[in-house]
Amino acid sequence: MAFPKAPAILESRNLSPADLERSPRESLLRIYAWMQLARAADNRILELFRQGLIKGTVTGGQGNEWMIVPLALFADKALDVASFTHRDLGGHLIWGGHLCEHLNQYFANAHSPTQAREGNIHHGDPANRSLPMISHLGAMCGPVLGATDSQRRFGREAVGFAFFGDGSSSTGDVHESMNLASLQSLPIVFVIENNGYAYSTPTDEQFARGTELWRRAEAYGMEGLVIDCAELEGGARALGAVIAKVRSTCRPMVVEARTLRLRGHAAYDTCDYLRPGESEQFAARDALPRLRKSLEATEGTPAVDALDAEIGAFIEACVKVAMAVGRPDPAGMEADLFAPQPPPFPWRPEPSAPENVTMAQGLNRALRKVLLERPEAIVLGQDIATYGGAFKVTENLYKEFGRSRVFNTPLAESACTGYAIGLALNGHRPIEEFQFADFATEAVTQITLNAATMHFRSGAACPLVLRLPCGAVGLGSFHSQELESFFLSMPGLKALYPSNPQDAFNAMLAACEDNNPVLLFEHKGLYRRGKHPVAWDPAYREIWRPKRVRAGDYATLVTYGETVHVAAEACEYLASEYEAGIEVFDMRCLSPMDLSEIAPSVQRTGRLIVLHEGRRTHGYGAEIVARITEGCRVPLKAPPLRIAALDLPVPFAHELEAAFRPSKDGVIQRITEWMS
């Protein structure tokens, strides 16, 4: 069914501050039309929810239109970046798409922009730099920073708009992002949509300084100002001036938009927490009826009534179209978890002659190759520039490529990972180093709920590499975690875990060219475990498959990372002393899990051992055992054996750590007991 034609006044989605000065009547009428569309659509959506025709819940932007509509009209939709919140339907409507498409999202029907995989207004248009919303509003700031910086790196004078409420302004991501934007001199407008309540908690119970939220700007070396909904025309001019200034100076600013709680937080919110008389005060300050009254004086009441009627009829026609769309088909959901793998990059066949290097040096050479041959690649992380990283993996890269390609980040793992996500969404290929894998827990939301879900919920590729130095090497519980099972319990992440310099070199190239977020686990104990030859390997993509490192017919042992070496030494001993030939596989790729060669080996040997440094309970090995035993067509000769670390925090003292993690002698003992 064709979409209904929008009223003529809505055909233009652009307005400039100069238009407001030259033609105030026409400009205010256009602003009113978009505000009325947003308000009436929000109200109609609420009715449809209460009728049971829209499921889940709905939130509304009633009272927010006075700010979001002028801002979205003033923005350059061909260049700028935004991440709208659930209060910003007016912004979504102006940025792009027909009202029918937005209604399809609310109905979660077969034509939903997210294929009904995301609820109500949790969508965006990544191809046009409207980044999809997640419920963790503060975490949306980082990606706006990254995508805006990406635009500037491509030579486009973009401005980024990061929206969040008074409640979410207290989250760490907001403050991390403000600091990062100021530090990097990024042209970001931070908009605090302050309606006085975080759900039901008033601002004076959230902040010691009440509602003076814009004053936070000073602490981060940027300008700030407050705009009130009671001053629509003056507020619109102020927003236009802010956008122009940020675009020209490339410096961030904070705008506190004092708006209204005309409706509850969501459809089920009764607003019974409002103070006596507060609801009436909000209604009296509502900009939409006041703008309508002023337009009646200039345009005449019949003209404004006619416009309202035309917009209302358009909404009803769109509702009719959206309600006629069928329900979504679950077929294909699993296939859409990951973005399709692109063709191999045209890597130069260098180095052609093998070089004897450590794994740290192999990773360094791979990073240098990526930076030389892929101009869209960027390396970032804490202390990776002049210092060369905590483990010197990025040594000399800053000296060769400069700050624009290799740069230090502040201690703000969440915002910096969000920033990397934004870079990735806009065409760059960032490689972020976490100083230790443990510190990636600070960015769990960005990694697992934002980057990992991006393709499934929006269809956008997110080519991002996250380097995670892991494993126990005498540094205690906060610098030694094996986090593969922790992260890979969430869908949408790929993961590689090399055990030698050549595989590490190959893994970096394969991860960099993939169109999905890839976790690259690097065991710290392998960084300088001897030197081994590394050269250009045309079969570098084989890193996504397991590798058989030892033949045998007694049992099949599956492992990865540093324990590949433990397994090899233990199996060498068992072969010589017990004449038990154990076939050993190095998984290398942990996600997507590939057992196509391992399962037949287990069927042949009839015995399965899994070995890893991560803890045994909920460990990665349990998933290997489950999948192989589920698919076995013949009974195994023995129960599967899982060898892993103790279910404890990683202890510090050498003697305690040695008892905690699998060792050669411990593995031999466990296997011989199992054999007997």
C-alpha positions in Angstrom: 0.0 0.0 0.0 1.3 3.5 -0.9 2.1 5.9 1.9 -0.3 8.9 2.2 1.0 12.2 1.0 2.1 14.5 3.8 0.7 18.0 4.1 2.6 20.4 1.9 4.0 22.4 4.9 5.7 19.2 6.0 7.5 18.6 2.7 10.5 20.7 3.9 12.5 19.3 6.8 14.9 22.2 6.9 15.0 25.6 8.4 17.8 28.1 9.1 18.1 30.7 11.8 18.3 33.2 9.0 14.8 32.0 7.8 13.5 32.7 11.3 14.8 36.3 11.0 13.8 37.0 7.4 10.4 35.2 7.4 9.3 34.8 11.0 5.6 34.1 10.2 6.4 31.3 7.7 9.1 29.8 9.9 7.0 29.7 13.0 4.1 28.2 11.1 6.5 25.4 9.8 7.8 24.9 13.4 4.2 24.7 14.6 3.2 22.2 11.9 6.0 19.8 12.9 5.3 20.3 16.6 1.6 19.5 16.0 2.5 16.4 14.0 4.7 15.2 16.8 2.2 15.9 19.6 -0.8 14.5 17.7 1.1 11.4 16.7 2.3 10.8 20.3 -1.2 11.2 21.6 -2.6 8.8 18.9 0.1 6.3 19.7 -0.9 6.4 23.3 -4.6 5.8 22.4 -3.6 2.8 20.3 -1.6 1.4 23.2 -4.5 1.8 25.5 -6.7 0.0 23.0 -4.3 -2.9 23.0 -3.3 -2.3 19.4 0.3 -1.4 20.3 2.1 -3.8 22.6 4.8 -3.4 25.2 4.6 0.2 26.3 5.0 3.6 24.8 6.7 6.8 25.9 5.9 10.2 24.7 7.5 13.5 23.9 4.6 15.7 24.8 6.1 18.9 26.0 9.4 18.3 24.4 8.5 19.5 20.9 9.4 23.1 21.5 13.1 22.1 21.6 13.5 19.0 19.4 11.6 20.4 16.4 13.6 23.6 15.9 16.8 21.8 16.6 16.1 19.0 14.1 15.0 21.5 11.5 18.2 23.6 12.0 20.5 20.5 11.8 22.1 19.5 8.6 20.6 16.1 8.0 23.1 15.4 5.2 26.1 15.8 7.6 25.2 15.8 11.2 24.9 13.0 13.8 22.1 12.5 16.4 21.0 9.8 18.8 17.4 10.7 19.8 15.7 9.6 23.0 12.2 8.3 23.6 11.1 11.9 24.1 12.1 12.9 20.6 9.6 11.7 18.1 9.6 15.1 16.5 13.4 14.6 15.8 12.8 11.2 14.3 10.1 12.5 12.0 12.2 15.4 10.8 15.4 13.5 10.4 14.0 11.0 7.9 11.4 8.4 7.0 7.7 8.6 6.5 5.3 8.7 9.4 4.1 5.3 8.3 7.6 3.9 8.8 7.7 5.2 12.3 4.3 3.8 13.1 5.3 0.5 11.7 8.0 0.5 14.4 5.4 1.1 17.1 3.2 -1.7 15.8 6.2 -4.0 15.5 4.9 -5.2 12.2 6.6 -6.8 9.2 7.6 -3.4 7.8 9.1 -2.1 11.1 12.5 -0.4 10.4 14.0 -2.8 13.0 12.1 -5.8 11.6 10.1 -5.7 14.9 13.3 -6.7 16.8 13.2 -3.5 18.8 10.4 -1.8 20.7 8.5 1.4 20.1 10.9 4.3 19.5 14.1 2.3 20.0 15.3 2.8 16.5 17.2 5.1 14.3 18.6 5.4 10.8 22.3 4.5 11.0 22.8 5.0 7.3 21.8 8.7 7.8 23.7 9.0 11.1 20.6 8.8 13.3 22.1 6.3 15.8 19.7 3.7 17.3 18.6 4.4 20.8 19.3 2.0 23.7 17.6 2.4 27.1 20.9 3.2 28.7 20.6 6.8 27.6 23.9 8.0 28.9 25.7 5.3 26.9 24.3 6.8 23.7 26.6 9.8 24.0 29.9 8.0 23.2 28.7 6.7 19.8 27.6 10.2 18.8 31.1 11.4 19.6 32.7 8.7 17.5 30.4 9.1 14.5 30.8 12.9 14.6 34.6 12.6 14.7 34.4 10.2 11.9 32.5 12.7 9.8 35.1 15.4 10.6 37.9 13.0 9.7 36.2 12.5 6.3 36.3 16.3 5.9 32.6 16.9 6.6 31.7 19.8 8.9 29.3 17.8 11.0 27.8 18.6 14.4 26.8 15.8 16.8 23.7 16.0 19.0 23.7 13.9 22.2 20.4 13.8 24.0 19.7 12.6 27.5 17.4 13.5 30.4 18.1 15.1 33.8 18.1 11.6 35.4 20.6 10.0 33.0 22.8 13.1 33.2 24.0 11.6 36.5 25.4 8.5 34.8 29.1 8.1 34.4 28.9 7.8 30.6 27.6 11.3 30.3 30.5 12.7 32.3 33.1 10.5 30.5 31.7 11.7 27.2 31.8 15.3 28.1 35.4 15.1 29.2 36.3 13.1 26.0 34.5 15.6 23.7 36.3 18.5 25.3 39.7 16.7 25.3 39.3 15.8 21.6 37.7 19.1 20.7 34.7 17.4 19.1 31.7 19.5 17.9 29.0 18.0 20.1 25.9 19.7 21.4 25.0 17.9 24.7 21.3 18.4 25.3 19.9 17.8 28.8 16.2 17.3 28.4 15.2 18.4 31.9 11.6 17.9 32.7 12.2 17.9 36.4 11.8 14.1 37.0 13.9 11.0 36.4 10.8 8.7 36.1 9.3 9.8 39.4 12.3 11.2 41.3 12.5 15.0 41.2 15.7 16.8 40.4 16.1 18.1 44.0 16.3 14.5 45.1 18.9 13.7 42.4 21.3 16.6 42.6 22.6 18.8 45.4 22.5 21.8 43.1 18.9 21.3 41.9 18.3 22.0 38.3 21.5 24.0 37.4 22.7 21.1 35.3 24.1 23.3 32.5 26.8 24.6 34.9 28.5 21.2 34.7 29.9 22.4 31.3 32.5 24.6 33.0 34.1 21.7 34.7 34.8 20.1 31.3 36.1 23.3 29.7 33.1 24.0 27.6 30.3 26.6 27.4 26.9 25.9 28.7 23.5 27.6 28.7 19.9 27.0 29.7 16.8 27.4 27.5 13.3 27.4 28.8 10.2 26.0 27.1 8.4 29.3 27.9 10.6 31.1 25.4 10.0 29.1 22.2 11.0 31.7 19.7 14.0 32.9 21.7 14.9 29.3 22.4 14.9 28.5 18.8 17.2 31.4 18.0 19.5 30.3 20.8 19.6 26.7 19.5 20.4 28.0 16.0 23.3 30.1 17.5 24.6 27.1 19.4 24.6 24.9 16.3 26.4 27.5 14.3 29.0 28.2 17.0 29.8 24.5 17.6 30.0 23.9 13.8 32.5 26.8 13.3 34.6 26.4 16.5 34.6 22.6 16.7 34.1 22.9 20.5 31.4 21.1 22.4 28.6 22.9 24.3 26.0 21.9 26.9 22.4 23.0 26.5 20.0 22.4 29.4 16.5 22.4 27.9 14.0 23.1 30.7 11.0 21.2 29.4 7.8 19.7 30.8 6.4 16.5 32.3 3.0 16.7 30.5 2.7 12.9 30.4 4.2 10.3 32.7 7.5 8.5 32.0 5.6 5.9 30.0 2.0 4.9 29.3 1.6 3.1 32.6 2.9 6.1 34.7 0.0 7.9 36.5 2.1 10.9 37.6 0.7 10.7 41.1 4.2 11.7 42.4 3.8 15.3 41.0 3.5 17.9 43.7 0.2 19.8 44.2 -0.5 22.2 41.4 2.6 21.1 39.4 0.6 19.5 36.6 -1.3 22.7 36.1 1.9 24.7 36.1 3.3 22.4 33.4 0.2 22.8 31.2 0.3 26.6 31.6 3.9 26.6 30.2 3.2 24.3 27.3 4.7 25.9 24.2 2.4 24.3 21.6 -0.9 25.9 22.6 0.8 29.2 23.2 2.4 29.1 19.7 -1.0 28.2 18.3 -2.6 31.2 19.9 0.0 33.6 18.5 -0.5 32.0 15.0 -4.2 32.5 15.3 -3.5 36.2 15.7 -1.4 36.4 12.5 -2.8 33.6 10.3 -6.4 33.5 11.5 -8.1 30.8 13.6 -9.7 29.1 10.5 -6.3 28.7 8.8 -4.7 27.1 11.9 -7.8 24.9 12.4 -7.5 23.7 8.8 -3.8 22.9 9.3 -4.5 20.9 12.4 -7.3 19.0 10.6 -5.0 18.3 7.7 -2.3 16.9 10.0 -4.9 14.9 11.9 -6.3 13.4 8.7 -2.7 12.5 7.6 -2.0 10.8 10.9 -5.2 8.7 10.6 -4.4 7.7 7.0 -1.0 6.6 8.2 -2.4 4.6 11.1 -4.7 2.9 8.7 -1.8 1.9 6.4 0.4 0.7 9.4 -2.4 -1.4 10.9 -2.9 -3.2 7.6 0.7 -4.5 7.6 1.1 -8.1 8.5 3.0 -9.5 11.5 6.7 -10.1 11.3 8.2 -13.5 10.3 10.8 -14.9 12.7 12.6 -16.7 9.8 16.1 -15.4 9.3 16.6 -13.9 12.7 19.6 -16.1 13.6 21.2 -15.4 10.2 21.1 -11.7 10.9 23.0 -11.8 14.1 26.3 -11.0 12.4 26.9 -8.6 9.5 28.0 -10.5 6.4 31.8 -10.9 6.1 33.2 -8.7 3.4 35.6 -9.9 0.7 39.2 -10.2 1.9 41.0 -6.9 2.0 43.7 -6.5 -0.7 46.6 -6.9 1.8 50.1 -6.6 0.4 51.9 -9.9 0.7 54.3 -8.5 3.3 56.4 -9.4 5.2 57.3 -12.0 2.6 60.3 -13.4 4.5 59.7 -14.8 7.9 60.8 -12.7 10.9 61.5 -14.3 14.3 59.4 -12.3 16.7 57.5 -12.5 20.0 53.7 -12.5 20.0 53.8 -8.9 21.2 56.0 -8.0 18.2 53.8 -10.0 15.9 50.7 -8.0 17.0 52.7 -4.8 16.6 53.7 -5.7 13.1 50.1 -6.5 12.3 48.9 -3.2 13.7 51.5 -1.4 11.6 50.4 -3.2 8.5 46.7 -2.3 9.2 47.6 1.4 9.7 49.7 1.5 6.6 47.3 -0.2 4.3 43.9 0.8 5.7 43.5 4.6 6.0 40.2 4.1 7.9 41.9 2.2 10.7 42.5 4.0 14.0 44.2 2.7 17.1 43.2 4.0 20.5 43.5 3.1 24.2 45.1 4.1 27.5 48.9 4.8 27.4 49.2 3.4 23.9 50.9 6.4 22.2 54.3 7.6 23.4 54.5 4.8 26.1 53.5 2.1 23.6 50.9 0.4 25.8 51.2 -1.5 29.1 52.8 -4.4 27.2 54.5 -2.4 24.5 52.3 -3.9 21.8 51.8 -0.5 20.2 55.4 0.6 20.6 56.6 3.2 18.0 53.2 3.3 16.2 52.5 6.8 17.5 55.9 8.0 16.4 55.2 6.7 12.8 51.5 7.5 12.3 50.9 10.5 14.6 48.1 11.4 17.0 45.4 11.3 14.3 45.8 7.6 13.9 47.2 6.4 17.3 46.1 8.2 20.4 45.7 7.9 24.1 42.3 7.9 25.7 41.3 9.0 29.2 40.4 6.4 31.8 36.8 6.2 30.5 36.4 2.8 29.1 32.7 3.0 28.5 32.6 6.3 26.7 35.7 5.5 24.7 34.2 2.2 23.6 31.0 4.0 22.7 33.2 6.5 20.8 34.8 3.6 18.9 31.4 2.2 18.1 30.4 5.6 16.6 33.6 5.6 14.5 32.8 2.1 13.3 29.2 2.9 12.3 30.4 5.7 10.1 33.0 3.9 8.1 36.1 3.8 10.2 37.7 0.7 11.6 38.8 1.4 15.2 41.1 -1.0 17.2 40.7 -0.3 20.9 43.2 -1.6 23.4 42.1 -2.2 27.0 45.0 -1.9 29.3 43.9 -5.2 30.9 40.9 -7.3 29.9 39.5 -6.8 33.4 38.9 -3.1 32.6 36.5 -4.1 29.8 34.0 -4.7 32.5 33.6 -0.9 32.7 32.3 -1.0 29.1 30.0 -4.0 29.3 26.9 -2.1 28.2 28.7 -0.7 25.2 30.2 -4.0 24.2 27.3 -6.4 24.8 24.1 -4.3 24.5 25.2 -1.7 21.9 27.9 -3.0 19.6 27.0 -6.7 19.8 23.3 -6.0 19.0 23.8 -3.4 16.4 23.4 -5.5 13.2 20.5 -7.5 14.5 18.4 -4.5 15.6 19.4 -2.0 12.9 21.1 -3.8 10.1 24.2 -1.6 10.5 27.7 -3.1 10.4 29.9 -2.3 13.4 33.6 -3.2 12.4 35.3 -2.8 15.8 38.3 -4.7 17.3 38.6 -4.8 21.1 42.1 -6.0 22.3 41.9 -7.7 25.7 45.2 -8.6 27.4 44.1 -11.4 29.7 45.3 -14.3 31.8 47.1 -14.9 35.1 50.8 -13.8 35.2 51.2 -12.8 38.9 49.2 -9.6 38.9 46.3 -10.6 41.1 42.5 -10.6 40.7 42.0 -7.3 39.0 44.6 -7.8 36.2 44.2 -11.4 35.3 40.6 -12.3 34.3 39.7 -14.7 31.5 36.4 -13.1 30.3 35.5 -15.1 27.2 32.6 -17.0 28.7 31.4 -13.8 30.4 31.3 -11.8 27.2 30.3 -14.6 24.8 27.2 -15.5 26.8 25.8 -12.4 25.0 25.1 -12.8 21.3 26.6 -10.8 18.5 30.3 -10.8 19.4 33.0 -12.6 17.5 36.1 -13.7 19.4 39.6 -14.8 18.5 42.2 -16.2 21.0 45.6 -16.8 19.3 48.3 -19.0 20.9 51.4 -18.0 18.9 52.9 -15.1 17.0 51.8 -16.1 13.5 48.2 -16.7 14.6 48.2 -13.4 16.5 49.4 -11.6 13.3 46.7 -13.4 11.2 44.0 -12.7 13.9 44.6 -9.0 13.8 44.2 -8.9 10.0 41.1 -11.1 10.1 39.5 -9.1 12.9 40.2 -5.8 11.4 38.5 -6.6 8.1 35.4 -8.2 9.7 32.2 -6.2 9.8 31.3 -7.1 13.4 32.7 -6.3 16.8 35.6 -8.8 17.4 37.1 -9.5 20.8 40.8 -10.3 20.5 42.0 -12.1 23.6 45.7 -11.9 24.1 47.2 -13.9 27.0 49.8 -11.8 28.7 51.9 -14.9 29.3 52.3 -15.4 25.6 53.5 -11.9 24.7 57.2 -12.8 25.2 57.1 -16.6 25.3 60.0 -17.0 22.9 60.4 -15.9 19.3 58.8 -17.6 16.3 58.6 -16.9 12.6 55.9 -14.6 11.3 55.3 -13.8 7.6 52.4 -12.8 5.3 50.0 -15.8 5.3 47.5 -15.8 2.4 45.4 -18.2 4.4 45.1 -15.8 7.3 41.3 -16.2 7.3 41.8 -19.8 8.5 42.2 -18.2 11.9 38.4 -18.4 12.1 38.7 -22.3 12.2 40.3 -24.6 14.8 43.7 -26.0 14.1 44.9 -29.5 14.9 48.2 -29.2 16.6 48.8 -32.8 17.5 47.5 -36.1 16.2 46.2 -39.0 18.3 43.6 -41.7 18.6 43.1 -42.2 22.4 41.2 -38.9 23.1 40.5 -35.5 21.7 41.6 -32.5 23.7 40.2 -29.0 22.9 41.9 -25.9 24.2 43.0 -22.3 23.2 45.3 -19.5 24.2 48.2 -20.2 26.6 46.9 -23.6 27.6 47.6 -24.8 24.1 51.2 -25.0 25.2 50.3 -26.6 28.5 48.3 -29.2 26.6 51.1 -29.9 24.1 53.6 -30.5 26.9 51.3 -32.7 28.9 50.3 -34.8 25.9 53.9 -35.3 24.9 54.5 -36.7 28.4 51.4 -38.9 28.3 52.4 -40.3 24.8 55.8 -41.2 26.0 54.9 -42.6 29.5 51.4 -44.0 28.9 51.5 -44.6 25.1 48.2 -42.6 25.0 48.1 -40.5 21.8 45.8 -37.5 22.4 44.7 -35.4 19.5 44.9 -31.7 20.4 42.9 -28.9 18.8 43.6 -25.2 19.2 40.1 -23.5 18.9 41.7 -20.1 17.9 38.2 -18.8 17.1 35.8 -18.9 20.1 32.9 -17.2 18.4 31.3 -18.2 16.1 32.1 -21.6 17.6 33.3 -24.1 14.9 33.3 -27.7 15.9 33.1 -29.2 12.4 36.5 -30.8 12.6 36.5 -31.5 16.3 33.3 -33.4 16.5 34.4 -36.1 14.0 37.6 -36.5 16.0 35.6 -37.1 19.2 33.4 -39.6 17.4 36.6 -41.4 16.3 38.5 -41.3 19.6 35.4 -41.7 21.8 36.8 -39.4 24.5 36.7 -35.6 25.0 38.9 -33.4 27.2 38.5 -29.6 27.3 41.2 -27.4 28.9 41.2 -23.7 29.5 42.4 -21.1 32.0 39.0 -19.6 32.6 37.1 -20.9 35.6 35.3 -24.3 35.4 31.8 -23.3 36.4 30.0 -21.6 33.5 33.3 -21.9 31.6 33.7 -21.9 27.9 34.6 -25.6 27.9 31.1 -26.5 29.2 29.6 -25.2 26.0 32.1 -27.2 23.9 31.2 -30.4 25.9 27.4 -29.7 25.6 27.5 -29.1 21.8 29.7 -32.1 21.0 27.8 -34.5 23.3 24.4 -33.3 22.0 25.6 -34.1 18.4 27.3 -37.5 19.2 25.6 -40.4 17.3 27.5 -43.0 19.3 28.1 -43.2 23.1 31.4 -41.9 24.4 33.8 -44.3 26.0 34.2 -42.1 29.0 32.6 -39.1 30.5 33.9 -35.8 29.2 36.7 -34.3 31.2 36.8 -30.6 32.0 40.1 -29.1 33.2 40.0 -25.4 34.2 40.9 -22.9 36.8 39.4 -23.1 40.3 36.1 -21.3 41.0 37.9 -18.5 42.8 39.0 -14.9 42.3 42.5 -15.0 40.8 44.9 -15.1 43.8 48.1 -13.0 43.8 51.0 -15.0 45.4 52.9 -17.2 42.9 52.1 -20.4 44.9 48.4 -19.6 45.1 48.2 -18.6 41.4 50.0 -21.9 40.4 47.4 -23.9 42.3 44.5 -21.8 40.8 45.3 -22.3 37.1 45.9 -25.4 35.1 49.6 -26.5 34.9 51.4 -29.2 33.0 51.6 -31.4 36.1 48.0 -30.7 37.1 46.8 -31.6 33.6 48.8 -34.8 33.5 47.4 -35.8 36.9 43.8 -35.1 36.0 44.0 -37.0 32.7 45.8 -40.0 34.2 43.2 -40.2 37.0 40.5 -40.0 34.3 42.2 -42.7 32.1 42.2 -45.1 35.0 
